[in-house]
């Protein structure tokens, strides 16, 4: 079974999740929220109430978001859902066509400098071509490094694999199309 999971991961890696839209790194972040508690001294900003963070094509939604700034000016955000509502993100991918990456979980951590997204508890990420779902993976913990185009999935929401804990699921769409059917012979021949 481990070989099958490894083979599936390699296939998805070959199929490739395209890198994040490069222009997003240089866009302003616009945050829409219900309430804000700001600590300018510690550079910690807590947004609550249907929070939406938008930066270029990157869109993140949560019930609560805590955004901090590193000493070198990068943003680190921790987003949480409420009740049965999950946190979500969606971002356009670099490359040809209309490719997008989206994901959801109960909690998400985003590190701008590392271009790393960590999804905790009932996590799922999927690639879309336009609005059509393509490859998809889900598990209790997903770490997605958009710079390296690498992700890992673990069976506990702590990011550690434990024997006998939950299982993940991966869906890989075919990359080739069915051959066209031969033309029917003309009538009377």
C-alpha positions as a Markdown table, in Angstrom:
| # | Residue | x | y | z |
|---|---|---|---|---|
| 1 | Unk | 0.0 | 0.0 | 0.0 |
| 2 | Unk | 2.9 | 2.4 | 0.8 |
| 3 | Unk | 4.3 | 1.8 | -2.7 |
| 4 | Unk | 0.9 | 2.7 | -4.2 |
| 5 | Unk | 0.7 | 5.9 | -2.2 |
| 6 | Unk | 4.3 | 6.8 | -3.2 |
| 7 | Unk | 3.5 | 6.0 | -6.9 |
| 8 | Unk | 0.4 | 8.2 | -6.7 |
| 9 | Unk | 2.4 | 11.1 | -5.1 |
| 10 | Unk | 5.1 | 10.7 | -7.8 |
| 11 | Unk | 2.5 | 10.8 | -10.6 |
| 12 | Unk | 0.9 | 13.9 | -9.1 |
| 13 | Unk | 4.4 | 15.5 | -8.9 |
| 14 | Unk | 5.0 | 14.7 | -12.5 |
| 15 | Unk | 1.6 | 16.1 | -13.4 |
| 16 | Unk | 2.7 | 19.1 | -11.5 |
| 17 | Unk | 1.0 | 21.8 | -9.5 |
| 18 | Unk | 2.1 | 25.0 | -11.2 |
| 19 | Unk | 3.9 | 27.6 | -9.1 |
| 20 | Unk | 1.9 | 30.4 | -7.6 |
| 21 | Unk | 1.3 | 33.6 | -9.6 |
| 22 | Unk | 4.6 | 35.4 | -9.2 |
| 23 | Unk | 3.0 | 38.9 | -9.4 |
| 24 | Unk | 1.0 | 38.2 | -6.2 |
| 25 | Unk | 4.2 | 38.6 | -4.1 |
| 26 | Unk | 4.3 | 42.3 | -5.0 |
| 27 | Unk | 0.7 | 43.2 | -4.5 |
| 28 | Unk | -0.9 | 44.9 | -1.5 |
| 29 | Unk | -3.0 | 42.9 | 0.9 |
| 30 | Unk | -6.6 | 44.0 | 1.3 |
| 31 | Unk | -8.4 | 42.7 | 4.4 |
| 32 | Unk | -12.1 | 42.9 | 4.9 |
| 33 | Unk | -13.4 | 42.1 | 8.4 |
| 34 | Unk | -16.0 | 42.7 | 11.1 |
| 35 | Unk | -13.7 | 43.8 | 13.9 |
| 36 | Unk | -10.0 | 44.5 | 14.3 |
| 37 | Unk | -7.7 | 44.4 | 17.4 |
| 38 | Unk | -4.3 | 45.9 | 16.4 |
| 39 | Unk | -1.1 | 45.9 | 18.5 |
| 40 | Unk | 1.3 | 48.1 | 16.5 |
| 41 | Unk | 4.1 | 47.6 | 19.0 |
| 42 | Unk | 4.1 | 43.8 | 18.6 |
| 43 | Unk | 2.9 | 44.0 | 14.9 |
| 44 | Unk | 0.0 | 41.6 | 15.6 |
| 45 | Unk | -3.4 | 42.2 | 14.0 |
| 46 | Unk | -6.4 | 40.1 | 14.9 |
| 47 | Unk | -9.3 | 40.3 | 12.5 |
| 48 | Unk | -12.7 | 38.6 | 13.2 |
| 49 | Unk | -16.1 | 38.3 | 11.6 |
| 50 | Unk | -16.2 | 36.9 | 8.0 |
| 51 | Unk | -12.6 | 37.8 | 7.2 |
| 52 | Unk | -11.4 | 38.0 | 3.6 |
| 53 | Unk | -7.7 | 38.6 | 2.7 |
| 54 | Unk | -6.9 | 39.4 | -0.9 |
| 55 | Unk | -3.5 | 39.8 | -2.4 |
| 56 | Unk | -3.4 | 39.8 | -6.2 |
| 57 | Unk | -5.1 | 36.5 | -7.2 |
| 58 | Unk | -4.7 | 35.0 | -3.7 |
| 59 | Unk | -8.0 | 35.0 | -1.8 |
| 60 | Unk | -8.3 | 33.6 | 1.7 |
| 61 | Unk | -11.5 | 33.4 | 3.8 |
| 62 | Unk | -11.9 | 32.7 | 7.5 |
| 63 | Unk | -13.9 | 33.5 | 10.6 |
| 64 | Unk | -10.7 | 34.8 | 12.3 |
| 65 | Unk | -7.3 | 35.8 | 11.0 |
| 66 | Unk | -4.2 | 36.7 | 13.1 |
| 67 | Unk | -1.6 | 38.5 | 10.9 |
| 68 | Unk | 1.9 | 39.2 | 12.3 |
| 69 | Unk | 4.9 | 40.8 | 10.6 |
| 70 | Unk | 8.4 | 39.4 | 10.8 |
| 71 | Unk | 11.3 | 41.8 | 11.5 |
| 72 | Unk | 12.1 | 41.8 | 7.8 |
| 73 | Unk | 8.5 | 42.8 | 6.8 |
| 74 | Unk | 6.9 | 39.6 | 5.7 |
| 75 | Unk | 3.4 | 38.6 | 6.7 |
| 76 | Unk | 2.5 | 35.4 | 8.6 |
| 77 | Unk | -1.2 | 34.7 | 8.9 |
| 78 | Unk | -3.1 | 32.1 | 11.0 |
| 79 | Unk | -6.7 | 31.6 | 9.8 |
| 80 | Unk | -9.4 | 29.7 | 11.6 |
| 81 | Unk | -12.9 | 28.7 | 10.8 |
| 82 | Unk | -15.8 | 28.6 | 13.2 |
| 83 | Unk | -18.4 | 25.9 | 13.9 |
| 84 | Unk | -18.5 | 23.7 | 10.8 |
| 85 | Unk | -17.2 | 26.4 | 8.6 |
| 86 | Unk | -13.7 | 25.8 | 7.1 |
| 87 | Unk | -11.0 | 28.3 | 6.1 |
| 88 | Unk | -10.4 | 28.5 | 2.3 |
| 89 | Unk | -7.9 | 29.8 | -0.2 |
| 90 | Unk | -7.8 | 30.2 | -3.9 |
| 91 | Unk | -4.9 | 31.4 | -6.1 |
| 92 | Unk | -4.1 | 31.6 | -9.8 |
| 93 | Unk | -1.1 | 29.6 | -10.9 |
| 94 | Unk | 1.6 | 30.7 | -13.2 |
| 95 | Unk | 1.8 | 28.9 | -16.6 |
| 96 | Unk | -0.4 | 28.4 | -19.6 |
| 97 | Unk | -4.1 | 28.4 | -19.4 |
| 98 | Unk | -6.5 | 29.3 | -16.7 |
| 99 | Unk | -5.0 | 27.2 | -13.8 |
| 100 | Unk | -6.0 | 27.7 | -10.1 |
| 101 | Unk | -5.1 | 26.1 | -6.8 |
| 102 | Unk | -7.6 | 26.1 | -4.0 |
| 103 | Unk | -7.8 | 24.5 | -0.6 |
| 104 | Unk | -9.7 | 24.3 | 2.6 |
| 105 | Unk | -9.3 | 23.1 | 6.2 |
| 106 | Unk | -10.3 | 24.0 | 9.8 |
| 107 | Unk | -7.1 | 26.0 | 10.3 |
| 108 | Unk | -4.6 | 27.4 | 7.9 |
| 109 | Unk | -1.1 | 29.0 | 8.4 |
| 110 | Unk | 0.4 | 31.1 | 5.6 |
| 111 | Unk | 4.0 | 32.2 | 5.6 |
| 112 | Unk | 4.6 | 34.8 | 2.9 |
| 113 | Unk | 8.4 | 34.6 | 2.9 |
| 114 | Unk | 8.6 | 30.8 | 2.6 |
| 115 | Unk | 5.5 | 30.8 | 0.3 |
| 116 | Unk | 4.3 | 27.9 | 2.5 |
| 117 | Unk | 0.7 | 27.0 | 3.3 |
| 118 | Unk | -0.1 | 24.5 | 6.0 |
| 119 | Unk | -3.7 | 23.2 | 6.3 |
| 120 | Unk | -4.8 | 21.5 | 9.5 |
| 121 | Unk | -7.8 | 19.1 | 10.1 |
| 122 | Unk | -10.0 | 17.9 | 7.3 |
| 123 | Unk | -7.6 | 19.5 | 4.8 |
| 124 | Unk | -8.1 | 19.4 | 1.0 |
| 125 | Unk | -6.3 | 21.0 | -1.9 |
| 126 | Unk | -7.2 | 20.8 | -5.6 |
| 127 | Unk | -6.0 | 22.1 | -8.9 |
| 128 | Unk | -8.6 | 23.5 | -11.3 |
| 129 | Unk | -8.3 | 24.2 | -15.0 |
| 130 | Unk | -10.8 | 27.1 | -15.3 |
| 131 | Unk | -13.6 | 25.9 | -13.0 |
| 132 | Unk | -13.1 | 22.3 | -13.8 |
| 133 | Unk | -11.6 | 20.3 | -10.9 |
| 134 | Unk | -8.4 | 18.4 | -11.8 |
| 135 | Unk | -6.1 | 16.7 | -9.3 |
| 136 | Unk | -7.1 | 16.6 | -5.7 |
| 137 | Unk | -5.6 | 15.4 | -2.4 |
| 138 | Unk | -7.1 | 15.4 | 1.1 |
| 139 | Unk | -5.9 | 14.4 | 4.6 |
| 140 | Unk | -5.7 | 15.6 | 8.2 |
| 141 | Unk | -2.6 | 17.8 | 7.5 |
| 142 | Unk | -1.3 | 19.2 | 4.2 |
| 143 | Unk | 1.8 | 21.3 | 3.8 |
| 144 | Unk | 2.1 | 23.0 | 0.4 |
| 145 | Unk | 5.3 | 24.8 | -0.7 |
| 146 | Unk | 4.3 | 26.8 | -3.8 |
| 147 | Unk | 7.9 | 27.9 | -4.5 |
| 148 | Unk | 9.2 | 24.3 | -4.7 |
| 149 | Unk | 5.9 | 22.9 | -6.1 |
| 150 | Unk | 5.9 | 20.3 | -3.3 |
| 151 | Unk | 3.3 | 19.1 | -0.9 |
| 152 | Unk | 3.1 | 16.5 | 1.8 |
| 153 | Unk | 0.1 | 14.9 | 3.5 |
| 154 | Unk | 0.1 | 13.4 | 7.0 |
| 155 | Unk | -2.6 | 11.4 | 8.8 |
| 156 | Unk | -2.9 | 13.5 | 11.9 |
| 157 | Unk | -3.7 | 17.2 | 12.2 |
| 158 | Unk | -0.3 | 17.7 | 14.0 |
| 159 | Unk | 1.6 | 17.0 | 10.8 |
| 160 | Unk | 3.0 | 13.7 | 12.2 |
| 161 | Unk | 2.2 | 10.3 | 10.8 |
| 162 | Unk | 0.9 | 7.8 | 13.3 |
| 163 | Unk | 0.3 | 4.1 | 12.5 |
| 164 | Unk | -3.4 | 3.4 | 12.6 |
| 165 | Unk | -4.5 | 7.0 | 12.4 |
| 166 | Unk | -6.6 | 8.5 | 9.5 |
| 167 | Unk | -6.0 | 7.9 | 5.8 |
| 168 | Unk | -5.8 | 10.3 | 2.9 |
| 169 | Unk | -7.3 | 10.2 | -0.5 |
| 170 | Unk | -5.8 | 11.4 | -3.8 |
| 171 | Unk | -7.7 | 11.8 | -7.1 |
| 172 | Unk | -5.5 | 12.0 | -10.3 |
| 173 | Unk | -7.3 | 12.9 | -13.5 |
| 174 | Unk | -6.0 | 11.3 | -16.8 |
| 175 | Unk | -3.6 | 13.6 | -18.6 |
| 176 | Unk | -4.4 | 12.1 | -22.0 |
| 177 | Unk | -7.7 | 12.0 | -23.9 |
| 178 | Unk | -9.5 | 9.1 | -25.3 |
| 179 | Unk | -8.7 | 8.3 | -29.0 |
| 180 | Unk | -11.3 | 9.4 | -31.4 |
| 181 | Unk | -13.6 | 6.7 | -32.7 |
| 182 | Unk | -13.0 | 5.7 | -36.4 |
| 183 | Unk | -15.4 | 7.3 | -38.8 |
| 184 | Unk | -18.4 | 5.2 | -39.8 |
| 185 | Unk | -18.3 | 3.9 | -43.3 |
| 186 | Unk | -20.3 | 5.9 | -45.9 |
| 187 | Unk | -23.8 | 4.4 | -46.8 |
| 188 | Unk | -23.9 | 2.2 | -49.8 |
| 189 | Unk | -20.2 | 1.1 | -49.7 |
